[in-house]
Amino acid sequence: MSSQLSRRSLLVGAAAIAVAAGPLATVAQARARTPKVLVIGLDGTLLSKIKVADAPHLGALMAAGLTAASPLYANPFAPTLSGPGWSTIITGVWPDKHHVMDNNFTGQNFAQYPDFMTRIETVKPTLNTYAIASWNPITTTVFSSKVDTRVNTPSAEYDTGTTSRLVTQLATGDSDALFVQLDGVDEAGHEHGAASQQYLDAIHAVDDSVGQFVAAVKSRKSYGSEDWLIMVTADHGHTDPGGHGGSSWQERQTFLIADGPGISAGSVRYDIRMPDVAASALAHLGIAVDPAWDLDGRPLQQPGDDAFDALRPQLQGPVDETGIGAGVIGFTHTPPPGWSIDNSAMGTGGVTEWRGWSFTTDEFWTAAERDQQRESNVRARGVFAVADGDEWSDKTFTGTFDSTLISPAFRVTGGRTATLTYTTYYRQEAPQQGEVLVSYGGGTPVSVKTYTTDTSSRTETLTLQVPRGVSTAQVRFRYTGGNNWFWTVDGVKITV
């Protein structure tokens, strides 16, 4: 009837009022919609192959949202297998916490680090959770019995059954958080290799499933009052001949494609890691991440503000590291504004890329020499700082490696404590040493931490006692050694 306003008119009018009222009204309006999460797992799928396959539905999600490639670990941290990979994605922690090292799940630590749906059920038990998988260990072992519905697709149905069952659930069910895993791409990778047409055909098949999932979401009668976050990811990559589990760059590849509220269309991120999927799902559902959970994931809705990541446009290709490949961009010695490097005691010569502290990426640094545990630097994100005496000494040099990375001056309050945090990974061989020093108010640096033994990838938290009468603190990371190992630092900050 002409005297009635259409639903579309009401929505447009409400949006206009919200914009006029300002950001708080816009946020309030968004919160009025019911948040929903769908996580789509494409086993063994390479992002690089999605981009060249006939995959219009995945392409549409990438165009509408964000795309982030992300590297995995390798042995001895964990092999690039489905058990560790899916456990990392679903729990929001790396294998050194959930303890899954193979597809048998021997020694798993899900009691301490449960799946994200179990956390949902614990914090908001009124929410409805649903998980379905073509590879059944996901729904029999990784997701706990606290999940409202766990579906193990019969092997005879495989991805076809998984797809049809989830489409029905999405279109007519009342789930708030859903997870689905499709296995066909991984099967094609094992049988034919990632360089095959069959692998691309398998991507096309799962892309069709993704299209059905998105269509089912949008067909919901309540869709207009819902706020959907859709995330697509993978547990590992594949080699061109086929297979995974090793340390090659292709095997170590994962990714996140995400479309939802607040995500810029066509955006590309470099700071996303596998555990972020679980944290992002929780955040979207309004569940605050409890520090006691000890998650490694960070919600994609809360990107970091790391000075090193701003160096990405300045990174250059290899100079002396000819084995890395001319197309790989990944190092600079130029620090970000406010930072500096003291190489006054640094030896001469050596490999250019690693002469003193360098800023680099996982792809570039691990390619310098595979299988020397550089792949275990899992808690660094994007661009990080590294002092690598082992790689520096691979070319004629004189003297020793002695380089100090110096932070800007952070604001602190005299007479009170402050907290220094940073992520780090340190591999030791004598006489190598890593030392963290802090200078208060421009005074003489004081040692607050020394590394002389192997330290696995971790976030360090150091309490600083700030002397009275000073208002700044500056951090120094000094690495000394020679033909030894390495030290990485990232995400440095002081909070008061």
ZAFI-134586 format. One record per residue (C-alpha): residue number from 1; x, y, z; residue in one letter. Coordinates in steps of 0.02 Angstrom, whole numbers, plus 50000, padded with zeros to 5 digits. Each point is the difference from the previous one (the first is absolute). Layout:
N
     k       X       Y       Z   r
   NUM       X       Y       Z   A
...
END
This chain:
496
     k       X       Y       Z   r
     1   50000   50000   50000   M
     2   50063   50174   49958   S
     3   49969   50061   50178   S
     4   50122   49872   50069   Q
     5   50189   50017   49999   L
     6   50096   49856   49924   S
     7   50124   49904   50109   R
     8   50141   50066   49890   R
     9   49942   50179   50027   S
    10   49998   49973   50187   L
    11   50178   49930   49997   L
    12   50066   50141   49892   V
    13   49916   50128   50111   G
    14   50071   49922   50156   A
    15   50173   50000   49925   A
    16   49986   50184   49955   A
    17   49946   50043   50177   I
    18   50146   49901   50071   A
    19   50126   50088   49889   V
    20   49928   50169   50046   A
    21   50006   49957   50185   A
    22   50184   49954   49992   G
    23   50115   49849   50026   P
    24   49925   49945   50166   L
    25   49828   49984   49923   A
    26   50073   49902   49855   T
    27   50085   49880   50120   V
    28   49840   49981   50100   A
    29   49904   49960   49843   Q
    30   50129   49867   49950   A
    31   49991   49923   50172   R
    32   49811   49984   49985   A
    33   50026   49870   49864   R
    34   50031   49821   50055   T
    35   50181   49948   49972   P
    36   50031   49835   49909   K
    37   50163   49915   49950   V
    38   50038   49875   49862   L
    39   50175   49925   49988   V
    40   50034   49905   49838   I
    41   50152   49886   50000   G
    42   50071   49946   49832   L
    43   50123   49862   50038   D
    44   50169   50011   49911   G
    45   49952   50151   49894   T
    46   50129   50124   49936   L
    47   49950   50182   49986   L
    48   50112   50019   49847   S
    49   49899   49864   49912   K
    50   49833   50076   50050   I
    51   50054   50157   49908   K
    52   50026   49905   49836   V
    53   49860   49872   50016   A
    54   49820   50022   49944   D
    55   49942   50055   50172   A
    56   49877   50146   49980   P
    57   49921   49983   50172   H
    58   50165   50004   50093   L
    59   50051   50143   49886   G
    60   49842   50094   50048   A
    61   50039   49979   50185   L
    62   50177   50065   49970   M
    63   49932   50150   49905   A
    64   49874   50039   50136   A
    65   50115   49970   50148   G
    66   50179   49968   50049   L
    67   50131   49876   49941   T
    68   50150   49951   50105   A
    69   50132   49871   49959   A
    70   50080   49925   50155   S
    71   50148   49883   50026   P
    72   50000   49841   50104   L
    73   50133   49921   50109   Y
    74   50103   49846   49953   A
    75   50088   49863   50097   N
    76   50058   49991   50137   P
    77   49864   50124   50055   F
    78   49868   49895   49910   A
    79   49981   49919   49829   P
    80   49885   50078   49870   T
    81   49862   49871   50026   L
    82   49813   50017   50023   S
    83   49997   49953   50184   G
    84   50113   50142   50057   P
    85   49929   50120   49870   G
    86   49815   49983   50041   W
    87   50037   49993   50187   S
    88   50091   50167   49986   T
    89   49859   50082   49902   I
    90   49862   49933   50112   I
    91   50080   50026   50171   T
    92   50087   50167   49966   G
    93   50169   49941   50063   V
    94   50158   49931   49919   W
    95   50053   49816   50012   P
    96   50118   50031   50145   D
    97   49842   50030   50104   K
    98   49869   49882   49928   H
    99   50133   49863   49980   H
   100   49930   49923   49840   V
   101   50150   49943   49898   M
   102   49921   49876   49880   D
   103   49834   49934   49937   N
   104   49983   49881   50147   N
   105   49979   50143   50125   F
   106   50111   49909   50125   T
   107   50030   50107   50154   G
   108   49875   50135   49949   Q
   109   49969   50137   50129   N
   110   49822   50049   49957   F
   111   49951   50000   50184   A
   112   50106   50156   50025   Q
   113   49978   50070   49824   Y
   114   49827   49949   49937   P
   115   49921   50042   49834   D
   116   49921   50171   49977   F
   117   49823   49929   50000   M
   118   50028   49921   50170   T
   119   50054   50171   50062   R
   120   49839   50072   49925   I
   121   49897   49868   50090   E
   122   50090   50038   50163   T
   123   49980   50189   49993   V
   124   49835   50016   49905   K
   125   49911   49831   50014   P
   126   49843   50071   49919   T
   127   50091   50015   49834   L
   128   49981   49854   49880   N
   129   50156   49917   49927   T
   130   50015   49883   49851   Y
   131   50153   49911   49927   A
   132   50007   49883   49850   I
   133   50150   49923   49912   A
   134   50044   49882   49860   S
   135   50158   49953   50098   W
   136   49919   49930   50155   N
   137   50138   50024   50130   P
   138   49954   50185   50000   I
   139   49827   49967   50066   T
   140   50040   49846   50104   T
   141   50160   50063   50082   T
   142   50038   50185   49979   V
   143   49824   50066   50035   F
   144   49940   49942   50170   S
   145   49834   49924   50050   S
   146   49947   50170   50067   K
   147   49967   50056   49821   V
   148   49813   49991   49970   D
   149   50010   49905   49836   T
   150   50149   49903   49929   R
   151   49972   49913   49834   V
   152   50119   49869   49932   N
   153   49960   49989   49816   T
   154   49992   49817   49944   P
   155   50150   49962   49890   S
   156   49887   49947   49857   A
   157   49925   50175   49995   E
   158   50166   50093   50020   Y
   159   49997   50186   49954   D
   160   49833   49983   49910   T
   161   49916   49946   50161   G
   162   50093   50128   50103   T
   163   49944   50138   49883   T
   164   49817   49951   49990   S
   165   49984   49977   50188   R
   166   50078   50169   50038   L
   167   49896   50088   49869   V
   168   49843   49935   50085   T
   169   50063   50053   50170   Q
   170   50047   50174   49938   L
   171   49836   50028   49911   A
   172   49882   49937   50135   T
   173   50096   49974   50162   G
   174   50029   50113   50149   D
   175   50189   49982   50021   S
   176   50103   50150   50055   D
   177   50171   49925   49963   A
   178   50034   49872   49864   L
   179   50156   49911   49941   F
   180   50018   49893   49844   V
   181   50148   49907   49925   Q
   182   50008   49940   49820   L
   183   50132   49872   49952   D
   184   49998   49988   49811   G
   185   50144   50117   49960   V
   186   50116   49907   50118   D
   187   49952   49835   49920   E
   188   50038   50070   49826   A
   189   50166   50065   50064   G
   190   50051   49829   50064   H
   191   49944   49909   49842   E
   192   50054   50123   49866   H
   193   50105   50139   50078   G
   194   49969   50186   50019   A
   195   50064   50036   49825   A
   196   49865   49892   49920   S
   197   49838   50045   49913   Q
   198   49913   49880   50119   Q
   199   50055   50109   50147   Y
   200   49926   50154   49914   L
   201   49841   49902   49962   D
   202   49987   49953   50184   A
   203   50013   50184   50047   I
   204   49859   50035   49877   H
   205   49895   49866   50087   A
   206   50025   50071   50175   V
   207   49971   50175   49931   D
   208   49829   49940   49943   D
   209   49968   49943   50179   S
   210   50055   50168   50067   V
   211   49877   50082   49880   G
   212   49861   49889   50066   Q
   213   50046   50045   50180   F
   214   49996   50187   49966   V
   215   49836   49986   49904   A
   216   49923   49901   50144   A
   217   50053   50134   50124   V
   218   49923   50137   49893   K
   219   49840   49900   49976   S
   220   49962   49996   50185   R
   221   49837   50085   50048   K
   222   50091   50087   50142   S
   223   50153   50049   49896   Y
   224   49956   50185   50002   G
   225   50013   50005   50189   S
   226   50159   49896   50009   E
   227   50183   50050   49996   D
   228   50103   49862   49916   W
   229   50188   49978   50006   L
   230   50057   49871   49871   I
   231   50179   49936   50010   M
   232   50084   49879   49880   V
   233   50166   49918   50044   T
   234   50110   49846   49975   A
   235   50103   49886   50112   D
   236   50154   49984   49887   H
   237   50055   50008   49819   G
   238   50065   49871   49875   H
   239   50153   49971   49894   T
   240   49988   50004   49811   D
   241   50031   49811   49989   P
   242   49877   49973   50142   G
   243   50013   49978   50187   G
   244   50035   50101   50157   H
   245   50078   49984   50171   G
   246   50168   50076   49957   G
   247   50078   50172   50006   S
   248   49984   50063   49822   S
   249   49918   50169   49976   W
   250   49850   49924   49911   Q
   251   49969   49875   50139   E
   252   50011   50139   50129   R
   253   49866   50107   49918   Q
   254   49834   50045   50079   T
   255   49886   50149   49978   F
   256   49847   50091   50062   L
   257   49863   50073   49892   I
   258   49874   50096   50105   A
   259   49843   50098   49960   D
   260   49900   50088   50133   G
   261   49965   50162   50092   P
   262   50137   50130   50002   G
   263   50110   49907   49874   I
   264   50058   50107   49854   S
   265   49956   49930   49830   A
   266   50149   49929   49905   G
   267   50119   50028   50146   S
   268   50161   49901   50025   V
   269   50075   49965   50171   R
   270   50172   49933   50048   Y
   271   49977   49988   50190   D
   272   49876   49855   50004   I
   273   50051   49831   50072   R
   274   49907   49835   50013   M
   275   49944   50016   50183   P
   276   49911   50164   49956   D
   277   49852   49905   49926   V
   278   49939   49940   50170   A
   279   50032   50167   50084   A
   280   49908   50092   49861   S
   281   49849   49887   50014   A
   282   49991   50029   50187   L
   283   50019   50189   49981   A
   284   49862   50009   49869   H
   285   49881   49909   50117   L
   286   50037   50125   50138   G
   287   50107   49882   50103   I
   288   50151   50089   50074   A
   289   50160   49899   49995   V
   290   50048   49963   50180   D
   291   50190   50021   50026   P
   292   49992   49843   50107   A
   293   49959   49901   49842   W
   294   50176   50037   49939   D
   295   49946   50009   49818   L
   296   50125   50036   49863   D
   297   49865   50067   49885   G
   298   49957   50183   49981   R
   299   49830   50052   49931   P
   300   50015   50062   49821   L
   301   49885   50141   50057   Q
   302   50145   50064   50108   Q
   303   50151   50018   49883   P
   304   50166   50035   50085   G
   305   50095   50162   49988   D
   306   50179   49939   49979   D
   307   50132   50119   49935   A
   308   50095   49861   49910   F
   309   49850   49957   49891   D
   310   50004   50175   49926   A
   311   50167   49954   49920   L
   312   49920   49878   49876   R
   313   50003   50125   49854   P
   314   50188   50025   50028   Q
   315   50048   49816   49995   L
   316   50117   49950   49860   Q
   317   50049   49840   49915   G
   318   50152   49890   50033   P
   319   50178   50064   49978   V
   320   50118   49861   50057   D
   321   49867   49870   50041   E
   322   49986   49935   49823   T
   323   49902   49846   50053   G
   324   49851   50100   50059   I
   325   49938   50042   49826   G
   326   49991   50165   49908   A
   327   49812   50017   50020   G
   328   50001   49994   50191   V
   329   49999   50172   50081   I
   330   50048   50002   50181   G
   331   50138   50099   50087   F
   332   50061   50173   50047   T
   333   50127   50071   50121   H
   334   49909   50167   50011   T
   335   49903   50008   50164   P
   336   49829   50081   50019   P
   337   49990   50180   50063   P
   338   50060   50016   50179   G
   339   50098   49838   49994   W
   340   50187   49983   49968   S
   341   50136   49868   49984   I
   342   50172   50016   50077   D
   343   50126   49904   49895   N
   344   50154   50090   50064   S
   345   50072   49836   50069   A
   346   49938   49894   49855   M
   347   50123   49897   49899   G
   348   50024   50034   49815   T
   349   49953   49898   49848   G
   350   49886   49852   50015   G
   351   49832   49977   49914   V
   352   49924   50170   49963   T
   353   49823   49956   50049   E
   354   50049   49953   50178   W
   355   50138   50126   50039   R
   356   49936   50061   50169   G
   357   49816   50004   50046   W
   358   49887   49981   49848   S
   359   49814   50018   49972   F
   360   49926   49856   49902   T
   361   49854   49883   49969   T
   362   49972   49816   50032   D
   363   50004   49958   49815   E
   364   50168   50086   49972   F
   365   50087   49948   50161   W
   366   49951   49816   49998   T
   367   50051   49987   49817   A
   368   50177   50049   50049   A
   369   50023   49824   50071   E
   370   49859   49876   50026   R
   371   49988   49876   50143   D
   372   50107   50095   50125   Q
   373   49847   50040   50108   Q
   374   49970   50174   49928   R
   375   49826   49935   49958   E
   376   49964   49992   50187   S
   377   49990   50191   50014   N
   378   49811   49987   50007   V
   379   49954   50143   50115   R
   380   50078   50138   49895   A
   381   49881   50083   49878   R
   382   50032   50085   49834   G
   383   50169   50087   50003   V
   384   50113   49962   50148   F
   385   50179   50037   50054   A
   386   50134   49865   49994   V
   387   50183   49987   50046   A
   388   50068   49845   49911   D
   389   50184   49965   50028   G
   390   49985   49831   49915   D
   391   49945   50071   49832   E
   392   50113   50154   50013   W
   393   50154   49891   50015   S
   394   49963   49904   49839   D
   395   50110   50124   49906   K
   396   50177   50059   50041   T
   397   49998   50115   50152   F
   398   50114   50074   50132   T
   399   49963   50032   50184   G
   400   49843   49945   50090   T
   401   49815   50030   49987   F
   402   49961   50141   50123   D
   403   49844   50101   49961   S
   404   49874   50093   50108   T
   405   49820   50039   49952   L
   406   49940   50158   50091   I
   407   49818   50047   50026   S
   408   49922   50173   50008   P
   409   49978   50077   50172   A
   410   49838   49938   50077   F
   411   49904   50108   50124   R
   412   50005   49934   50179   V
   413   49962   50066   50175   T
   414   50142   50021   50121   G
   415   49989   49902   50160   G
   416   49877   49875   49928   R
   417   50009   49836   49907   T
   418   49982   49980   49813   A
   419   49983   49843   49894   T
   420   50115   49958   49855   L
   421   49928   49872   49879   T
   422   50066   49928   49837   Y
   423   49993   49837   49905   T
   424   50164   49910   49979   T
   425   50083   49841   49942   Y
   426   50180   49960   50044   Y
   427   50110   49855   49946   R
   428   50164   49988   50096   Q
   429   50177   49944   49963   E
   430   50145   50061   50108   A
   431   50078   50127   50007   P
   432   49842   50084   49934   Q
   433   49896   50110   50117   Q
   434   49844   50105   49990   G
   435   49975   50140   50125   E
   436   49854   50118   50033   V
   437   50046   50166   50079   L
   438   49894   50148   50050   V
   439   50056   50180   50014   S
   440   49895   50114   50112   Y
   441   49995   50184   49960   G
   442   50149   49984   49884   G
   443   50110   49925   50137   G
   444   50117   49851   49996   T
   445   49913   49844   49932   P
   446   49960   49867   50130   V
   447   49990   49815   49957   S
   448   49826   49927   50031   V
   449   50010   49834   49907   K
   450   50138   49889   49930   T
   451   49983   49855   49879   Y
   452   50132   49863   50005   T
   453   49891   49846   49974   T
   454   49873   49952   49867   D
   455   49837   50094   50023   T
   456   49850   49941   49899   S
   457   49885   50124   49914   S
   458   49911   50094   50136   R
   459   49934   50168   50061   T
   460   50113   50071   50134   E
   461   49926   50108   50137   T
   462   50126   50092   50109   L
   463   49955   50113   50146   T
   464   50106   50158   50005   L
   465   50026   50102   50159   Q
   466   50011   50179   49935   V
   467   50114   50113   50103   P
   468   49924   50158   50073   R
   469   50015   50158   49901   G
   470   50007   49924   49826   V
   471   49866   49999   49866   S
   472   50073   49893   49860   T
   473   50071   49825   49976   A
   474   50096   49937   49849   Q
   475   50031   49815   49962   V
   476   50157   49924   49923   R
   477   50015   49824   49928   F
   478   50185   49954   49984   R
   479   50053   49841   49911   Y
   480   50181   49944   50007   T
   481   50078   49845   49924   G
   482   50069   49936   49836   G
   483   49964   49844   49900   N
   484   49863   49950   50123   N
   485   49810   50012   49990   W
   486   49870   50138   50007   F
   487   49880   50112   50097   W
   488   49834   50075   49944   T
   489   49902   50143   50078   V
   490   49829   50070   49956   D
   491   49855   50099   50074   G
   492   50104   50101   50124   V
   493   49904   50114   50117   K
   494   50004   50073   50174   I
   495   49836   50029   50091   T
   496   49969   50089   50164   V
END
